[in-house]
Amino acid sequence: MSGSSRLSGGGVLLSCMLAVLCGQFCCCSRAQGQPARTPDAAYDSLTLVIVGPAGPVLVDVQISVGNRAYRDWISGSLARVLDGDADGRLAAAELTALSPGVRAFAGISSTGDFPNGGDAGLSASEFRSWFSARIPRLLDLIAQPQPADDAVRLAALLDLNGDLSVSEQEMLAATRTLRFRDLDDDETFALAELMPYRDPLSQDAAVRPEVLSLPFLHVGDERSVADTAARLMVRYGRDGVLATATLRMSGAIAEEQFSEDGLRTFLRAPKYHLVLKFRLSDKANLSDVEALPAPGVESFCQVEKVGRGQLMLKLDGMRMRLLARGGGANDRMMSKGYIGQEFSLADADRSQELSAEEFNAISGSLSRAGANLEFSAVDQDRSGGLSRKELFRGLDSEQAVVSGRVEMTVEQSGRTLFSILDVNRDRRLTRREIHSGHSGLRQFDLNSDGLFSELELGTEYSLSIGLGRSEYRRASEEMTMNPAMMAGAADAILPGPDDLAGPLWFRRMDRNQDGDVSLREFPGTAEQFQQLDTDSDGLISAAEAGLAGSGKPAVTGMSN
């Protein structure tokens, strides 16, 4: 996944949250909604559903770049790259010079897909109109790396029905649900065991949470409409229907209900609680974001401006920071400088051209810079040697594809279900912590529905929206992250027998050093175990062991 937690198509680089959260999407027709808006030609729009504690929040995300709809901006940038003779028109030869990556991006499979501009070719405006219509509207959702201690999304692991929350029943079943993650079979669940596909040789490295566990659903094509409707029905519905009042629309009738088909119809033309206008700039530090809440949503949706390009959004009291990120020109300049260095290193004979073999040597670097180029496609003069000019022209066109996607980067912070249950901070969960934690979680159930979402538990999110970046640029930024973000012990911290409470015989039986003795650890009979387990919770605590007094239980092998 290019070092990113991303999906493409329906997969985790994204095409639906992938197919819910990312991917191609069609512009939803706008209902006479909440708020009612006249389409703005300077923006492209997408629908985002935030799965909140008390109900979904529907957001109309509108995006422009340089005061132009972002697809039109990308098409204009590509037109300038292709216009090699700078005459303001694109001849057939210039059009067909589109790289394979650009053709795949725009769904161009044959020369018949190109428009016929005649001998004069296409004007720049004609090209922009044609290419804009072919650009799939893409939203890439990317989860930022986190310290290992904070990265375990326990709520997602226990969420058996996929409703982005944990019910009381799912909490009570937690020990059974997690049983196959107890890799060392010690009846506890350490951080390293709860991180799927974790490399045991790099446990301290930062971890990307699973994108699909995040409470953000992108609605676009029919597949994402269906997936979003299904997830909302599971999260908020009852007996196959969802009360329209849960959607918190003005004028909703309390008794009115949506079936799943009705919910799909609603999502195709939703009424919005909030409009977010992201005005992105290709230059750094000039982007901004504006929030336009609908009338009547103040009780659950509040917005505060905290600086240029930044908003603080509170949904049902939960905090989410929004950031408009620009600076695409800087990203492309850095990538071009990187490839320029790679060109010089690969040009062994100092001919200022790359042979096919020399070009292949830098193909990996080109890919990291967002350019999947073929030598034959870039060598436009068919000389058998690739000049810097030819290489950079191909790089520029490929980077237009990268910039043609909109990234929503998500960073999580605050409380997690794991941190709440791990009361002794030893980076593992014991059976007692899981069982007793159930009652302690009730304080976080803000709407008293018996469900615990991460938003309710105190998880906070920072959402950054900007144009796409290459793998090279993203990796460069992550290398500059605070070292504290990149480190975090993933191994459990065992106290050692001397630091445990209870009689010596009890501490010797407590092989996993979790402060309790389970039936598996107890060397006596089940009847003897039940005599010591006075509260019948399946565990002998240090206090229960102390009640046995100085006279040790009559079990072979036990001594004070």
MIGU-515353 format. One record per residue (C-alpha): x, y, z; residue number from 0; residue in one letter. Coordinates in steps of 0.2 Angstrom, whole numbers, always signed. Example, Ala and Ser with C-alpha at 12.3 -4.5 7.8 and 13.67 -1.06 7.14 Angstrom:
# residues 2
SITE    px    py    pz resi resn
SITE   +62   -22   +39    0    A
SITE   +68    -5   +36    1    S
# end
This chain:
# residues 560
SITE    px    py    pz resi resn
SITE    +0    +0    +0    0    M
SITE   +14   +12    -3    1    S
SITE   +18   +14   +15    2    G
SITE    +0   +21   +17    3    S
SITE   -16   +13   +24    4    S
SITE   -25   +16    +8    5    R
SITE   -38    +7    -3    6    L
SITE   -40    +8   -22    7    S
SITE   -55    +1   -31    8    G
SITE   -63    -8   -17    9    G
SITE   -48   -13    -8   10    G
SITE   -33    -3   +10   11    V
SITE   -23   +19   -10   12    L
SITE   -43   +19    -8   13    L
SITE   -57   +18   -19   14    S
SITE   -71   +17    -7   15    C
SITE   -68   +20   +11   16    M
SITE   -65   +11    -2   17    L
SITE   -78    +5    -9   18    A
SITE   -87   +14    +5   19    V
SITE   -73   +26    +9   20    L
SITE   -64   +30    -6   21    C
SITE   -64   +28   -24   22    G
SITE   -73   +34   -39   23    Q
SITE   -89   +43   -36   24    F
SITE  -102   +52   -46   25    C
SITE  -108   +69   -40   26    C
SITE  -124   +66   -29   27    C
SITE  -138   +77   -36   28    S
SITE  -142   +90   -22   29    R
SITE  -158   +89   -13   30    A
SITE  -167  +104    -9   31    Q
SITE  -158  +101    +7   32    G
SITE  -152  +107   +23   33    Q
SITE  -144  +119   +19   34    P
SITE  -151  +122    +1   35    A
SITE  -137  +128   -10   36    R
SITE  -135  +133   -28   37    T
SITE  -121  +123   -36   38    P
SITE  -105  +133   -37   39    D
SITE   -95  +131   -53   40    A
SITE   -79  +136   -43   41    A
SITE   -81  +120   -33   42    Y
SITE   -82  +101   -35   43    D
SITE   -92   +92   -21   44    S
SITE   -92   +76   -12   45    L
SITE  -103   +69    +2   46    T
SITE   -95   +63   +18   47    L
SITE  -105   +54   +32   48    V
SITE   -98   +55   +49   49    I
SITE  -104   +42   +61   50    V
SITE  -107   +52   +77   51    G
SITE  -112   +45   +94   52    P
SITE  -130   +50   +93   53    A
SITE  -133   +50   +74   54    G
SITE  -124   +53   +57   55    P
SITE  -119   +70   +52   56    V
SITE  -120   +73   +33   57    L
SITE  -107   +85   +26   58    V
SITE  -106   +93    +9   59    D
SITE   -87   +94    +6   60    V
SITE   -84  +107    -8   61    Q
SITE   -66  +109   -15   62    I
SITE   -58  +122   -26   63    S
SITE   -40  +124   -31   64    V
SITE   -34  +142   -36   65    G
SITE   -53  +148   -36   66    N
SITE   -57  +134   -49   67    R
SITE   -66  +118   -47   68    A
SITE   -51  +106   -43   69    Y
SITE   -55   +95   -59   70    R
SITE   -54  +110   -70   71    D
SITE   -38  +115   -61   72    W
SITE   -30   +98   -64   73    I
SITE   -35   +98   -82   74    S
SITE   -28  +115   -85   75    G
SITE   -12  +110   -77   76    S
SITE   -11   +95   -88   77    L
SITE   -15  +105  -104   78    A
SITE    +0  +116  -100   79    R
SITE   +12  +101   -98   80    V
SITE    +6   +93  -115   81    L
SITE    +7  +109  -125   82    D
SITE   +25  +107  -130   83    G
SITE   +26  +121  -143   84    D
SITE   +16  +133  -131   85    A
SITE    +5  +138  -145   86    D
SITE   -11  +137  -134   87    G
SITE   -18  +122  -144   88    R
SITE   -15  +103  -142   89    L
SITE   -12   +94  -158   90    A
SITE   -16   +75  -160   91    A
SITE    +3   +71  -157   92    A
SITE    +3   +81  -141   93    E
SITE   -13   +72  -135   94    L
SITE    -7   +55  -139   95    T
SITE    +8   +59  -129   96    A
SITE    -2   +56  -113   97    L
SITE    +7   +43  -102   98    S
SITE    +0   +26   -98   99    P
SITE    -3   +32   -80  100    G
SITE   -13   +47   -86  101    V
SITE   -23   +36   -98  102    R
SITE   -28   +24   -85  103    A
SITE   -33   +38   -73  104    F
SITE   -45   +45   -86  105    A
SITE   -51   +28   -93  106    G
SITE   -43   +31  -110  107    I
SITE   -41   +14  -118  108    S
SITE   -38   +18  -136  109    S
SITE   -35   +32  -148  110    T
SITE   -54   +32  -152  111    G
SITE   -56   +39  -134  112    D
SITE   -47   +55  -139  113    F
SITE   -58   +70  -146  114    P
SITE   -55   +75  -164  115    N
SITE   -49   +92  -165  116    G
SITE   -45   +92  -183  117    G
SITE   -29   +99  -191  118    D
SITE   -29  +114  -178  119    A
SITE   -30  +103  -163  120    G
SITE   -40  +107  -147  121    L
SITE   -39  +123  -138  122    S
SITE   -34  +123  -120  123    A
SITE   -52  +126  -115  124    S
SITE   -59  +112  -126  125    E
SITE   -46  +100  -118  126    F
SITE   -50  +106  -101  127    R
SITE   -69  +102  -104  128    S
SITE   -65   +85  -112  129    W
SITE   -53   +79   -99  130    F
SITE   -62   +86   -84  131    S
SITE   -77   +75   -89  132    A
SITE   -66   +60   -89  133    R
SITE   -58   +62   -72  134    I
SITE   -65   +50   -59  135    P
SITE   -68   +60   -43  136    R
SITE   -57   +52   -31  137    L
SITE   -55   +54   -12  138    L
SITE   -41   +45    -4  139    D
SITE   -43   +42   +15  140    L
SITE   -26   +40   +23  141    I
SITE   -23   +36   +41  142    A
SITE    -8   +44   +49  143    Q
SITE    +5   +33   +59  144    P
SITE    +3   +33   +77  145    Q
SITE   +13   +28   +92  146    P
SITE   +12    +9   +95  147    A
SITE    +4   +11  +112  148    D
SITE   -10   +21  +104  149    D
SITE   -13   +12   +88  150    A
SITE   -23    -3   +93  151    V
SITE   -41    -1   +88  152    R
SITE   -48   -13  +100  153    L
SITE   -66    -6   +97  154    A
SITE   -64   -12   +78  155    A
SITE   -58   -29   +84  156    L
SITE   -73   -31   +95  157    L
SITE   -86   -24   +83  158    D
SITE   -93   -40   +76  159    L
SITE  -107   -32   +67  160    N
SITE   -98   -18   +59  161    G
SITE  -108    -4   +66  162    D
SITE   -92    +6   +71  163    L
SITE   -96    +4   +90  164    S
SITE   -95    -9  +103  165    V
SITE  -111   -15  +112  166    S
SITE  -112   -22  +130  167    E
SITE  -115   -39  +122  168    Q
SITE   -99   -37  +112  169    E
SITE   -89   -32  +127  170    M
SITE   -95   -47  +137  171    L
SITE   -90   -58  +123  172    A
SITE   -73   -49  +121  173    A
SITE   -62   -63  +129  174    T
SITE   -69   -76  +117  175    R
SITE   -68   -64  +102  176    T
SITE   -50   -61  +105  177    L
SITE   -45   -79  +110  178    R
SITE   -36   -82   +93  179    F
SITE   -25   -67   +96  180    R
SITE   -18   -74  +112  181    D
SITE    -2   -80  +103  182    L
SITE    +8   -85  +118  183    D
SITE    -8   -93  +126  184    D
SITE    -5   -84  +143  185    D
SITE   -24   -79  +144  186    E
SITE   -19   -60  +142  187    T
SITE   -19   -49  +126  188    F
SITE    -3   -39  +124  189    A
SITE    -2   -24  +112  190    L
SITE    +9   -34  +100  191    A
SITE    -4   -48   +99  192    E
SITE   -18   -35   +95  193    L
SITE   -10   -27   +80  194    M
SITE   -14   -38   +65  195    P
SITE    +0   -42   +53  196    Y
SITE   +13   -33   +65  197    R
SITE   +31   -36   +62  198    D
SITE   +38   -43   +78  199    P
SITE   +55   -36   +73  200    L
SITE   +49   -18   +72  201    S
SITE   +36   -17   +86  202    Q
SITE   +41    +1   +91  203    D
SITE   +38    +8   +74  204    A
SITE   +23   +19   +71  205    A
SITE    +7   +10   +66  206    V
SITE    -6   +15   +54  207    R
SITE   -24   +11   +60  208    P
SITE   -36    +2   +49  209    E
SITE   -45   +14   +38  210    V
SITE   -61    +4   +38  211    L
SITE   -62    +6   +57  212    S
SITE   -63   +25   +55  213    L
SITE   -81   +34   +57  214    P
SITE   -80   +42   +40  215    F
SITE   -90   +36   +25  216    L
SITE   -88   +43    +8  217    H
SITE  -104   +42    -2  218    V
SITE  -103   +43   -21  219    G
SITE  -106   +28   -33  220    D
SITE  -120   +16   -31  221    E
SITE  -109    +4   -22  222    R
SITE  -104   +16    -9  223    S
SITE  -122   +22    -7  224    V
SITE  -127    +4    -3  225    A
SITE  -112    +1    +9  226    D
SITE  -115   +17   +18  227    T
SITE  -134   +13   +20  228    A
SITE  -130    -4   +26  229    A
SITE  -118    +2   +39  230    R
SITE  -129   +16   +45  231    L
SITE  -143    +4   +47  232    M
SITE  -133    -8   +58  233    V
SITE  -127    +7   +68  234    R
SITE  -143   +16   +71  235    Y
SITE  -157    +5   +65  236    G
SITE  -168    -6   +74  237    R
SITE  -178   -21   +66  238    D
SITE  -173   -17   +49  239    G
SITE  -178    +1   +49  240    V
SITE  -170   +18   +54  241    L
SITE  -180   +32   +62  242    A
SITE  -179   +48   +51  243    T
SITE  -177   +57   +67  244    A
SITE  -160   +49   +69  245    T
SITE  -154   +58   +54  246    L
SITE  -159   +74   +63  247    R
SITE  -167   +83   +48  248    M
SITE  -178   +98   +51  249    S
SITE  -196   +94   +50  250    G
SITE  -193   +75   +52  251    A
SITE  -208   +66   +59  252    I
SITE  -204   +55   +74  253    A
SITE  -214   +40   +68  254    E
SITE  -207   +41   +51  255    E
SITE  -195   +27   +46  256    Q
SITE  -183   +23   +32  257    F
SITE  -181    +5   +26  258    S
SITE  -163    +2   +19  259    E
SITE  -170    +5    +1  260    D
SITE  -177   +22    +7  261    G
SITE  -161   +26   +16  262    L
SITE  -151   +23    -1  263    R
SITE  -163   +35    -9  264    T
SITE  -160   +48    +4  265    F
SITE  -141   +46    +2  266    L
SITE  -142   +49   -16  267    R
SITE  -149   +66   -13  268    A
SITE  -145   +70    +5  269    P
SITE  -150   +85   +16  270    K
SITE  -134   +91   +24  271    Y
SITE  -131   +96   +41  272    H
SITE  -115  +105   +36  273    L
SITE  -106  +112   +21  274    V
SITE   -87  +113   +21  275    L
SITE   -79  +124    +8  276    K
SITE   -60  +120    +6  277    F
SITE   -51  +133    -4  278    R
SITE   -35  +125    -8  279    L
SITE   -20  +134   -15  280    S
SITE    -5  +126   -25  281    D
SITE    +6  +137   -14  282    K
SITE   +10  +134    +4  283    A
SITE    +1  +143   +18  284    N
SITE   -13  +150    +8  285    L
SITE   -27  +137    +9  286    S
SITE   -42  +140   +19  287    D
SITE   -58  +132   +25  288    V
SITE   -75  +139   +29  289    E
SITE   -90  +130   +38  290    A
SITE  -108  +134   +34  291    L
SITE  -119  +124   +47  292    P
SITE  -138  +122   +42  293    A
SITE  -151  +130   +53  294    P
SITE  -156  +120   +68  295    G
SITE  -140  +109   +70  296    V
SITE  -132  +120   +84  297    E
SITE  -137  +107   +97  298    S
SITE  -126   +94   +90  299    F
SITE  -114  +102   +78  300    C
SITE  -103  +117   +83  301    Q
SITE   -89  +125   +73  302    V
SITE   -75  +137   +79  303    E
SITE   -62  +145   +68  304    K
SITE   -45  +142   +76  305    V
SITE   -34  +150   +63  306    G
SITE   -31  +152   +44  307    R
SITE   -36  +135   +36  308    G
SITE   -41  +127   +52  309    Q
SITE   -58  +124   +61  310    L
SITE   -63  +115   +76  311    M
SITE   -79  +104   +74  312    L
SITE   -88   +97   +89  313    K
SITE  -101   +84   +85  314    L
SITE  -111   +78  +100  315    D
SITE   -97   +86  +110  316    G
SITE   -84   +76  +102  317    M
SITE   -69   +86   +95  318    R
SITE   -63   +85   +77  319    M
SITE   -50   +97   +70  320    R
SITE   -51  +101   +51  321    L
SITE   -36  +108   +41  322    L
SITE   -35  +114   +23  323    A
SITE   -18  +109   +16  324    R
SITE   -10  +117    +1  325    G
SITE    +8  +118    -6  326    G
SITE    +6  +106   -21  327    G
SITE   +19  +116   -30  328    A
SITE   +32  +113   -17  329    N
SITE   +28   +94   -17  330    D
SITE   +31   +93   -36  331    R
SITE   +47  +104   -35  332    M
SITE   +54   +92   -22  333    M
SITE   +49   +77   -32  334    S
SITE   +57   +84   -47  335    K
SITE   +73   +88   -38  336    G
SITE   +74   +70   -32  337    Y
SITE   +71   +63   -49  338    I
SITE   +84   +75   -56  339    G
SITE   +97   +68   -44  340    Q
SITE   +92   +50   -49  341    E
SITE   +94   +55   -67  342    F
SITE  +112   +61   -64  343    S
SITE  +117   +45   -54  344    L
SITE  +109   +34   -67  345    A
SITE  +118   +43   -82  346    D
SITE  +134   +33   -81  347    A
SITE  +142   +39   -97  348    D
SITE  +137   +57   -94  349    R
SITE  +128   +58  -110  350    S
SITE  +114   +68  -103  351    Q
SITE  +102   +55  -109  352    E
SITE   +97   +39  -102  353    L
SITE   +97   +23  -111  354    S
SITE   +83   +10  -109  355    A
SITE   +94    +1   -96  356    E
SITE   +98   +16   -87  357    E
SITE   +80   +22   -86  358    F
SITE   +75    +5   -79  359    N
SITE   +87    +8   -65  360    A
SITE   +77   +23   -59  361    I
SITE   +60   +16   -62  362    S
SITE   +58   +12   -43  363    G
SITE   +62   +31   -39  364    S
SITE   +50   +37   -52  365    L
SITE   +36   +26   -45  366    S
SITE   +39   +34   -27  367    R
SITE   +38   +51   -35  368    A
SITE   +21   +46   -42  369    G
SITE   +27   +42   -60  370    A
SITE   +24   +25   -67  371    N
SITE   +32   +28   -84  372    L
SITE   +37   +17   -99  373    E
SITE   +53   +21  -108  374    F
SITE   +45   +20  -125  375    S
SITE   +31   +32  -120  376    A
SITE   +42   +45  -113  377    V
SITE   +55   +44  -128  378    D
SITE   +45   +55  -139  379    Q
SITE   +58   +58  -152  380    D
SITE   +61   +39  -153  381    R
SITE   +80   +43  -152  382    S
SITE   +83   +28  -140  383    G
SITE   +89   +40  -127  384    G
SITE   +79   +50  -114  385    L
SITE   +83   +68  -111  386    S
SITE   +79   +77   -95  387    R
SITE   +66   +87  -104  388    K
SITE   +57   +72  -110  389    E
SITE   +58   +64   -93  390    L
SITE   +52   +79   -84  391    F
SITE   +38   +81   -96  392    R
SITE   +32   +63   -92  393    G
SITE   +35   +66   -74  394    L
SITE   +24   +82   -74  395    D
SITE   +10   +73   -83  396    S
SITE   +10   +59   -70  397    E
SITE   +11   +71   -56  398    Q
SITE    -5   +79   -62  399    A
SITE   -14   +62   -59  400    V
SITE    -7   +62   -41  401    V
SITE   -13   +80   -39  402    S
SITE   -30   +75   -47  403    G
SITE   -34   +65   -31  404    R
SITE   -40   +73   -15  405    V
SITE   -33   +66    +1  406    E
SITE   -41   +66   +17  407    M
SITE   -28   +62   +30  408    T
SITE   -34   +57   +47  409    V
SITE   -24   +57   +63  410    E
SITE   -31   +50   +79  411    Q
SITE   -28   +55   +97  412    S
SITE   -36   +55  +114  413    G
SITE   -43   +40  +123  414    R
SITE   -45   +23  +115  415    T
SITE   -55    +8  +121  416    L
SITE   -38    -1  +125  417    F
SITE   -31   +13  +135  418    S
SITE   -47   +14  +146  419    I
SITE   -47    -4  +150  420    L
SITE   -29    -6  +153  421    D
SITE   -30    +2  +170  422    V
SITE   -13    -3  +176  423    N
SITE    -4    +3  +160  424    R
SITE    +5   -13  +157  425    D
SITE    +1   -13  +139  426    R
SITE    -9   -29  +140  427    R
SITE   -27   -33  +144  428    L
SITE   -31   -46  +157  429    T
SITE   -48   -56  +159  430    R
SITE   -52   -46  +174  431    R
SITE   -48   -29  +166  432    E
SITE   -60   -34  +152  433    I
SITE   -74   -40  +163  434    H
SITE   -73   -26  +175  435    S
SITE   -71   -13  +162  436    G
SITE   -88   -16  +155  437    H
SITE   -96    -7  +170  438    S
SITE   -84    +7  +169  439    G
SITE   -88   +11  +151  440    L
SITE  -105   +16  +155  441    R
SITE  -100   +33  +160  442    Q
SITE   -95   +36  +141  443    F
SITE  -112   +31  +134  444    D
SITE  -117   +48  +130  445    L
SITE  -134   +44  +123  446    N
SITE  -138   +29  +134  447    S
SITE  -140   +17  +119  448    D
SITE  -128    +3  +126  449    G
SITE  -116    +6  +112  450    L
SITE   -98   +13  +114  451    F
SITE   -91   +22   +99  452    S
SITE   -73   +29   +99  453    E
SITE   -80   +46   +98  454    L
SITE   -90   +43  +114  455    E
SITE   -74   +36  +122  456    L
SITE   -64   +52  +119  457    G
SITE   -55   +48  +103  458    T
SITE   -51   +64   +94  459    E
SITE   -48   +66   +75  460    Y
SITE   -38   +78   +65  461    S
SITE   -43   +79   +47  462    L
SITE   -32   +87   +34  463    S
SITE   -39   +89   +16  464    I
SITE   -27   +93    +2  465    G
SITE   -21   +88   -16  466    L
SITE   -13   +71   -18  467    G
SITE    +5   +69   -14  468    R
SITE   +18   +56   -20  469    S
SITE   +24   +42   -10  470    E
SITE   +41   +50    -9  471    Y
SITE   +34   +67    -3  472    R
SITE   +23   +58   +10  473    R
SITE   +37   +48   +17  474    A
SITE   +48   +63   +18  475    S
SITE   +35   +71   +29  476    E
SITE   +33   +56   +40  477    E
SITE   +52   +55   +43  478    M
SITE   +51   +73   +50  479    T
SITE   +38   +68   +63  480    M
SITE   +40   +70   +81  481    N
SITE   +51   +55   +87  482    P
SITE   +39   +53  +101  483    A
SITE   +26   +49   +87  484    M
SITE   +37   +36   +79  485    M
SITE   +41   +26   +95  486    A
SITE   +31   +17  +108  487    G
SITE   +35    +1  +117  488    A
SITE   +23   -13  +111  489    A
SITE   +29   -26  +123  490    D
SITE   +19   -30  +139  491    A
SITE   +27   -24  +155  492    I
SITE   +27   -39  +168  493    L
SITE   +28   -34  +186  494    P
SITE   +38   -49  +192  495    G
SITE   +33   -61  +206  496    P
SITE   +40   -50  +219  497    D
SITE   +29   -35  +215  498    D
SITE   +13   -45  +215  499    L
SITE    +1   -46  +230  500    A
SITE    -5   -61  +239  501    G
SITE    +3   -76  +247  502    P
SITE   +18   -84  +240  503    L
SITE    +9  -100  +234  504    W
SITE    -3   -88  +225  505    F
SITE   +11   -78  +217  506    R
SITE   +19   -94  +211  507    R
SITE    +3  -100  +203  508    M
SITE    +0   -84  +194  509    D
SITE   +11   -88  +179  510    R
SITE    +6   -74  +168  511    N
SITE    +8   -61  +182  512    Q
SITE    -9   -53  +179  513    D
SITE   -13   -53  +198  514    G
SITE   -26   -67  +197  515    D
SITE   -25   -86  +196  516    V
SITE   -36   -94  +183  517    S
SITE   -43  -112  +183  518    L
SITE   -29  -116  +170  519    R
SITE   -16  -110  +182  520    E
SITE   -23  -118  +197  521    F
SITE   -15  -135  +200  522    P
SITE   -29  -142  +211  523    G
SITE   -46  -148  +207  524    T
SITE   -60  -138  +201  525    A
SITE   -69  -141  +217  526    E
SITE   -54  -133  +227  527    Q
SITE   -54  -119  +214  528    F
SITE   -72  -115  +217  529    Q
SITE   -69  -115  +236  530    Q
SITE   -56  -101  +234  531    L
SITE   -66   -91  +221  532    D
SITE   -78   -84  +233  533    T
SITE   -86   -72  +220  534    D
SITE   -87   -86  +207  535    S
SITE   -80   -75  +193  536    D
SITE   -68   -88  +187  537    G
SITE   -53   -80  +194  538    L
SITE   -44   -81  +211  539    I
SITE   -39   -64  +216  540    S
SITE   -25   -59  +229  541    A
SITE   -38   -54  +241  542    A
SITE   -47   -71  +239  543    E
SITE   -31   -80  +241  544    A
SITE   -27   -70  +257  545    G
SITE   -44   -76  +265  546    L
SITE   -36   -93  +265  547    A
SITE   -25   -87  +279  548    G
SITE    -9   -94  +284  549    S
SITE   -15  -112  +282  550    G
SITE   -12  -116  +263  551    K
SITE   -25  -124  +253  552    P
SITE   -23  -143  +253  553    A
SITE   -16  -144  +235  554    V
SITE    -1  -154  +231  555    T
SITE   +14  -143  +227  556    G
SITE    +8  -127  +236  557    M
SITE   +18  -120  +249  558    S
SITE   +18  -103  +258  559    N
# end
